[in-house]
Amino acid sequence: MRGGGGGGVCTPGRPRWGSGATTPRSLSTGSSPRGSDRSSDDGEELVEVTLDLQEDDTIVLRSVEPAVGAAAGVGASPSSAAPPLHLRAEPPASVASSQSRSPAMRRTSSHRLLQFSQELKATAKQFSQDLTKRFTRTHSRANLTGESSSAGAPSSGIESALAARAARRQRAQLDRTKSGAQRAIRGLRFISGSNKASNAWIEVQANFDRLARDGYLSRADFPKCIGMTESQEFAMELFDTLSRRRRMQVDRINKEELREIWQQITDNSFDSRLQIFFDMVDKNADGHITEAEVKEIIMLSASANKLSRLKEQAEEYAALIMEELDPEGLGYIELWQLETLLLQKDTYVNYSQALSYTSQALSQNLAGLRKKSPIRKISTTLSYYLEDNWKRLWVLALWIGIMAGLFTWKFIQYRNRYVFDVMGYCVTTAKGAAETLKLNMALILLPVCRNTITWLRNTKAARALPFDDNINFHKTIAAAIVVGVILHAGNHLVCDFPRLINSSDVKYAPLRQYFGEHKPTYLTLVKGVEGITGVIMVVCMLIAFTLATRWFRRSLVKLPKPFDKLTGFNAFWYSHHLFIIVYISFVIHGEWLYLIHVWYKRTTWMYLAVPVGLYVGERTLRFFRSGSYSVRLLKVAIYPGNVLTLQMSKPPTFRHKSGQYMFVQCPAVSPFEWHPFSITSAPGDEYLSIHVRQLGDWTRELKRVFSAACEPPVGGKSGLLRADETTKKALPKLLIDGPYGSPAQDYSKYDVLLLVGLGIGATPFISILKDLLNNIIKMEEEEEASTDLYPPIGHSKTHVDLDTLMRITSKPKRVLKTTNAYFYWVTREQGSFDWFKGVMNEIAELDQRNIIEMHNYLTSVYEEGDARSALITMLQALNHAKNGVDIVSGTKVRTHFARPNFKRVLSKIASKHPYAKIGVFYCGAPVLAQELNQLCHEFNDKCTTKFEFHKEHF
């Protein structure tokens, strides 16, 4: 067969080869699908491949044609099944020109053909791609050859399908050369992170040295070695794919083999990464991806990204991908089709688009980016800081000034008394600290008088007082009390008591009117009324302050049983009620002073009278109001993520604003505890609703109590468990108290809103979004009604009477100051989107003016461009384009992956809304609050847009 070639008959599903000992990859990429009349005995089409095997062992493809005669022969004689490889010797060119092509085939098992088979195995991938192009071109012209009129007619449909696919492939290649290549390089990263390749390989080497046994790394340890511990299934599938590429099936590799694999998965070439991804899907390495293989990779991607619901619908989404990429109905897709979907996914994403802005707006708004002198920078930074914090600063300055004045006054007063000669500066410091303690023990109650603060928010006092920082001010005063107690009690116990006891009789003589005829002992001083009450206060304060710290309140401190009861919200709540004992002891302590006997000079009660009276009045009001607010539970549902939603009747006298919160008590859980929750229903709704996340012991018990009364949902309703008024079991009783003010209630004074919620932190903003939507609907209804009642004056009317003119000019108008709202919800669990699915769908459907823009972010999914989420991203865009629903959230709102880049978000908002006043409202973890606050300061310094940051506090 020197200089000759061989013709091979291959089936698309099961390739046939010349050697039974080897099983290379299939070369049937370009062959026609099943179902043709020209088929083998198992229903598959045969093709005739003519090859040239040159002297230098290179392979030249001569032609690929339908094996008409061979197929017929096989079909005529079932017993003569096609052997592993059919070849026919190609006569020399001089002879071939005078001989017609014969379909006869004969088997050869020469050593040269066996060598050819092995060579073909090593270069199968590239060869199969070339084979596809040549075969589709040849097969589309098969009816022109006139080989067989009986076989040509039935294959016309297949030929046209293949021709259509070839045309689509050519267009896809042109599109890629135009725009796709630049975006492609950022896609399909198998290794995420900002480390350079060299640094990353050093880490991988270190992991190999740590995990390897006898110089070999096992397949099970491969995910840990390359840093894919959170997606081990995906990593092991990647390991198997790259092993297949190297024609190995091993369970362990050495460092050199690991290095080779690492170079492949970190290759910057998009084509290389795409080929690896394709090979992961193409399990049988035949160059085709079937619907079953698509389903398998969807389930693998869903598992790596913790999308359990996507796994349940993998079959449906696999069919969707095949419908889109295989319109010809050939039953498989190829590499270029997967590439097309990846590069052109942006054409499907026509929902929740990123903010757009013009270059003109950008140039106008970023005028502050031009270079400034150091003095100008400092002055600008200082001016913005003062503008943002002037309310806090003047209140703190006034408070510190009053404390300093009181301390100095008492210090000087006792400095001029005889007692100073005996006790020295110890007594002056102790008495000065005591005076500040009186002030702070009075002030610390004011920030927690919530009804008063809620009322003051609606007055002009809100312009000068920072009511949003009431809890922070409460904590600051508590810190000052700690300092005051240390100075007062410390100086008494350590300094002036010992000096009094050790004083001479001569020096003690003038003090007998205060301490008695005989000089007191240390124990006598401590056992007195002043000493006992002082010790009681110190102990109670120490307990309350300790259990109020973040470590104990958030249960960050893990204590053994039974001391674990000292952590959590319950311990904080109950220990804080020791303040009753503290204030009683404080009043007694102030009335039994050693050095003051005149009643009107004992001023402790004067400091406490008004604040304590106000606080007692608040608690009394809450007690009676909660009893009058009888609510009836309308609906209960338990959602994924341990979230309980309660919908209840709205008391007639209950009036609230969006963003406010209320306190809830469940006597079945605890008859004393009240807990704050954001109101998620809008002011215009006829019901009240809250969403409760299980975070502590009280919320855990609340969920358990309501779970016992709930039943599985019926009729396609959402939620794991549900209950309503028709539920047979009795629902627990609820008491409510409120509403109370919060920073978000003032959202209407801003031109633009940026609402950022983390997890359950989205609750205060749901009410705002619903309220905005209701206002939008009312505006549209009023405009339609006014148009009907007061038709516009046309040119046809030459005269308008005064009555008509006054009616037109005085018609009611609803003005909505807020022109746009951007809602960013970041969560870790896919099931979280069920909490507000109805609200998001309603907004997406009714907001025709695009006032509200919503963005969901799921952090459990790897960022866009990561190979582990590439198929999810493609499927997400495709499904929304086809069905209008996001596959992750189940809503009409697009779900983004990983964490949002808030610097980019603020930059685009600033560019789109120059000279606007933007309210940034945040509810969630403190870490992101610091980042957002800092970004607001940066952009206030750079551009003309003004950002004001607010964080929710309870």
PETADA-V442777 format. One record per backbone hydrogen bond with DSSP energy under -0.5 kcal/mol. CO is the residue of the C=O (numbers start at 0). NH is the residue of the N-H. Records with the same first field share a line. If there is no record, write none. Layout:
BEGIN
CO: NH + NH
END
This chain:
BEGIN
0: 3
3: 52
4: 89
5: 50
7: 9 + 48
9: 46
13: 10
18: 21
27: 30
32: 35
36: 38
39: 42
42: 34
43: 39
45: 66
46: 9 + 48
47: 49 + 64
48: 7 + 50
49: 61 + 62
50: 52
51: 53 + 59
52: 2
53: 56
57: 53
59: 51 + 61
62: 49
64: 47
65: 67
66: 70
67: 71
68: 72
69: 73
70: 74
71: 75
72: 76
75: 77
76: 79
78: 80
84: 86
86: 105
88: 90
91: 95
92: 96
94: 97 + 98
95: 98
105: 86
109: 113
110: 114
111: 115
112: 116
113: 117
114: 118
115: 119
116: 120
117: 121
118: 122
120: 123
122: 126
123: 127
124: 128
125: 129
126: 130
127: 131
128: 132
129: 133
130: 134
131: 135
132: 136
133: 137
134: 138
135: 139
136: 140
137: 140
138: 141
140: 143
141: 144
147: 151
148: 152
150: 154
152: 155
153: 156
154: 158
155: 159
156: 160
157: 161
158: 162
159: 163
160: 164
161: 165
162: 166
163: 167
164: 168
165: 169
166: 170
167: 171
168: 172
169: 173
170: 174
171: 175
172: 176
173: 177
174: 178 + 179
175: 180
178: 182
179: 183
180: 184
182: 185
183: 186
187: 189
188: 866
189: 191
195: 199
196: 200
197: 201
198: 202
199: 203
200: 204
201: 205
202: 206
203: 207
204: 208
205: 209
206: 210
207: 211
212: 215
215: 212 + 217
216: 252
217: 220 + 221
218: 221
220: 224
221: 225
222: 226 + 227
223: 226
227: 230
228: 231
230: 234
231: 235
232: 236
233: 237
234: 238
235: 239
236: 240
237: 241
238: 242
239: 243
240: 244
241: 245
242: 247
243: 246
250: 218
252: 216
253: 257
254: 258
255: 259
256: 260
257: 261
258: 262
259: 263
260: 264
261: 265
263: 266
264: 189
268: 272
269: 273
270: 274
271: 275
272: 276
273: 277
274: 278
275: 279
276: 280
277: 281
280: 282
281: 284
284: 25
287: 289
288: 332
289: 293
290: 294
291: 295
292: 296
293: 297
294: 298
295: 299
296: 300
297: 301
298: 302
299: 303
300: 304
301: 306
302: 305
305: 307
306: 310
307: 311
308: 312
310: 313
312: 316
313: 317
314: 318
315: 319
316: 320
317: 321
318: 322
319: 323
320: 324
321: 325
325: 328
332: 288
333: 336 + 337
334: 338
335: 339
336: 340
337: 341
338: 342
339: 343
341: 344
343: 346
344: 347 + 348
347: 349
357: 361
358: 362
359: 363
360: 364
361: 365
363: 366
364: 943
365: 368
366: 369
372: 376
373: 377
374: 378
375: 379
376: 380
377: 381
378: 382
379: 383
380: 384
381: 385
382: 386
383: 387
384: 388
385: 389
388: 392
389: 393
390: 394
391: 395
392: 396
393: 397
394: 398
395: 399
396: 400
397: 401
398: 402
399: 403
400: 404
401: 405
402: 406
403: 407
404: 408
405: 409
406: 410
407: 411
408: 412
409: 413
410: 414
411: 415
413: 416
416: 419
417: 420 + 421
418: 421 + 422
419: 423
422: 425
423: 426 + 427
424: 428
425: 429
426: 430
427: 431
428: 432
429: 433
430: 434
431: 435
432: 436
433: 437
434: 438
435: 439
436: 440
437: 441
438: 442
439: 443
441: 444
442: 445 + 446
444: 447
445: 448
447: 449
448: 452
449: 453
450: 454
451: 455
452: 456
453: 457
454: 457
455: 458 + 461
458: 461
459: 462
460: 463 + 464
464: 466
465: 468
466: 469
468: 472
469: 473
470: 474
471: 475
472: 476
473: 477
474: 478
475: 479
476: 480
477: 481
478: 482
479: 483
480: 484
481: 485
482: 486
483: 487
484: 488 + 489
485: 489
486: 490
487: 491
488: 492
489: 493 + 494
490: 494 + 495
491: 496
494: 498
495: 499
496: 500
497: 501
499: 502
503: 507
504: 508
505: 509
507: 510
508: 511
510: 513 + 514
511: 515
520: 524
521: 525
522: 526
523: 527
524: 530
527: 531
528: 532
529: 533
530: 534
531: 535
532: 536
533: 537
534: 538
535: 539
536: 540
537: 541
538: 542
539: 543
540: 544
541: 545
542: 546
543: 547
545: 548
548: 552
549: 553
550: 555 + 556
551: 554 + 567
555: 557
556: 558
559: 562
561: 564
562: 565
563: 566
567: 571
568: 572
569: 573
570: 574
571: 575
572: 576
573: 576
574: 577
575: 578
576: 579
577: 581
578: 582
579: 583
580: 584
581: 585
582: 586
583: 587
584: 588
585: 589
586: 590
587: 590 + 591
590: 592
597: 600
598: 601
600: 602
602: 606
603: 607
604: 608
605: 609
606: 610
607: 611
608: 612
609: 613
610: 614
611: 615
612: 616
613: 617
614: 618
615: 619
616: 620
617: 621
618: 622
619: 623
620: 624
621: 625
622: 626
623: 627
624: 628
627: 629
628: 630 + 735
631: 648
633: 724
634: 646
635: 722
636: 638 + 644
637: 719 + 720
638: 641 + 642
641: 693
642: 638 + 644
643: 691
644: 636
645: 689
646: 633 + 634
647: 687
648: 650
650: 653
652: 654
656: 659
659: 678
660: 738 + 739
661: 676
662: 736
663: 674
664: 666 + 734
665: 668 + 669
674: 663
676: 661
677: 679
681: 684
685: 649
687: 647
688: 679 + 680
689: 645
690: 692
691: 643
692: 694
695: 699
696: 700
697: 701
698: 702
699: 703
700: 704
701: 705
702: 706
703: 707
704: 708
705: 708 + 709
706: 709
710: 721
713: 716
720: 637
721: 710
722: 635
723: 726
733: 630
734: 664
736: 662
739: 660
741: 744
742: 745
743: 746
745: 748
746: 749
750: 818 + 819
751: 918
752: 821
753: 755 + 920
754: 823
755: 922
756: 758 + 825
757: 760
758: 761
759: 762
761: 764 + 765
762: 765 + 766
763: 767
764: 768
765: 769
766: 770
767: 771
768: 772
769: 773
770: 774
771: 775
772: 776
773: 777
774: 778
775: 779
776: 780
777: 781
778: 782
779: 783
780: 784
781: 785
782: 786
783: 787
784: 788
785: 789
791: 793
793: 796
795: 797
800: 804
801: 805
802: 806
803: 807
804: 808
805: 809
807: 810
812: 814
813: 815
814: 816
816: 818
819: 752
820: 822 + 852
821: 754 + 823
822: 824 + 854
823: 756 + 825
824: 826 + 856
825: 758
826: 858
828: 831
829: 832
830: 833
831: 834
833: 836
835: 839
836: 840
837: 841
838: 842
839: 843
840: 844
841: 845
842: 846
845: 847
846: 849
850: 820 + 852
852: 822
854: 824
855: 895
856: 826 + 858
857: 860 + 897
860: 897
862: 865
864: 188
865: 868 + 869
866: 870
868: 872
869: 873
870: 874
871: 875
872: 876
873: 877
874: 878
875: 879
876: 880
877: 881
878: 882 + 883 + 884
879: 883
885: 889
890: 885
893: 855 + 895
895: 857
899: 901
900: 904
901: 905
902: 906
903: 907
904: 908
905: 909
906: 910
907: 911
908: 912
912: 915
915: 917 + 945
916: 750 + 751 + 918
917: 919 + 947
918: 753 + 920
919: 949
920: 755
921: 951
922: 757
924: 928
925: 929
926: 930
927: 931
928: 932
929: 933
930: 934
931: 935
932: 936
933: 937
934: 938
935: 939
936: 940
937: 941
938: 942
941: 367
944: 946
945: 917
947: 919
949: 921
END
